[in-house]
Amino acid sequence: MISSPPRSFDIFDAFNSFDLDIFEFQPSFPENSATYGFAGLVCTLRYPQWEEGMLKISLIDSARQRRLVVEGKLIAPWAAELRNACQEASADLYGRELVIEMKHITTISQEGENVILELINGGIRFRCHGVFAKHVVKELTRRASRNLGVRAGD
């Protein structure tokens, strides 16, 4: 059996099988995107699911404490979820301590800071991993103690 010789490959033939609506052809490189370049053409493929924040809250029970392990982005829609999870977790502590463990936190919005401050004022203890989370919680703890001092001085 004789096969035909391979046909020449044109780089733009590859685009015939793609939906070009997902590509952005522009000189700038937006955040949260992958950039591919070939034959002098730069193409940026957007990943919209990365632009949305994700938050994971895990519950770990032991005899002395209940921990909520928080990972991801503490931003507007998820900050309220953390507040609700804390309220539910503190409902049946039976003398145990509630601790929020902040691990792999990449973003904390103003709404997230407000929820953390609210929880600190409510007496919940935080345990933080990573420089970013430690810094934010430390600053919010200072702010909470200043506010407590102002309220006590009234």
N, C-alpha and C positions, 0 to 999 in steps of 0.2 A: 504494500500500500504506500503510495506516494502522498506525502503531506504537502500542503501549500506552504510557501515560505512565509515567515512571520511578517505581518504588515507593519509598517513603520508606526511608531507610537508618538503621538502628539500630546504634549503635556496638557493641553486644554481638552482632549478627549476624556480625560478623567472626570471633568465636570459634567459630562453628559448624564452620568448616573446619580448626581447629587441634586438635592433640593437647594437651590442657591439662595433661598430666602433666609436660611440660617447663617449665612456668611455676611460679614461686613467687610467691605473693601475700603479701607481708610488708612491714612498714615499714622493715626494715633493708636496706642495700645491700651485699651481700657482694662481696668482692674478686673480680676476674676475671669480671665479668659486665657485661652491657649493661643499662641501665635505660631503659625506655620509659614515658612517661606520657601519658595522654589522658583527657579527660572526668572528671578527678578520680580516676582509677584508676592506680595505679602497679604495674607488672608488671616483674619481674626475670627475665630469661632467662639461665640459667646456661650457661657454656661449659666443660664438664668437660675438654675436651682442652687448654685453656690452663692448667689447674691442674697438669697433668703437665709435667715439665721436658723440655726438648729440648737436646741437645748435638750440635754438628757438629764433626767433626775432619777437617781436610783435610791431605793430605801434599803438600809442595812440595819437589822435589829441585833442587839446583843443584850446581855443581862443588865448592863449598867447604862447603856446609851442607845439612842436611835440616831442614825446618821442619814442625812440626805446628801448624796454625792451629786454635785452639780457640775456638768461638763458642757462646754460649747459657748454659744453667744447669749449673753443675758441682755436681750433687747426688748423693745416695747411689747410685742405680743406674749413673750415668754416670761417677762418679769411678773406679770399677774399670775401666771401658772406656778411660779416659785412661791409666791405668797399663799396661794391656795394649797399647795403641797405641804407647806409648813403648818398651816392651820389644821389640815387633816392629820398630819403626823403628830402634832402636839395634843390631839384629842384623847388619845389613850396611851399616855406615856407610863402610867403606873409607877411614878417615882423616878423614872429614868431621865437622863439629860438628853435634850435635843441639840445635835451639832450639825451644822451645815458645812460640808467639806467641798471646797471649791477646787476642782481639778481641771486642767486643760481649758481654762477660760480664755477666750480669745478677744472678746468684746464685751464691754459693759456700757450700756447707754445711760442717759440721765434717768430714765424710768427704772432701769436696773439698780442704779445707785440709790434711788429713792426707796425701793423695796428693801435693799440691804440695810439702809439706815433705819427703816421702820422695824426690821427684824432685830437689829442691834438694840434699839430702844426697847424692844419687847423682851430683852434678856436672853436672846438666842446666841449661842457661842458659834464662832466661825473658825474653821481650820482651813488654811489656804496653802495651795501648792503653786509655785511659780511666782516670779517677781511681780508680774502685772496684778494678779489677784491680791497678793499680799499688800502691795502698795495701796490699791484702791480701798481695801477693807481697813487698813491701818488709818488712812486719811478719814474715812467715814466714822471710825471708832473715835478718833480725836474730835471730829465735829459733834458726835453724839455726846461726848463728855463735856464739851464746851456748852452745848445746849442744855445739858443737865445742870451745869453750874449756873447758867443764867436763870433757869427756872427756879433753882433753889434759892438764889439771891433775890427773887421778887418779893 
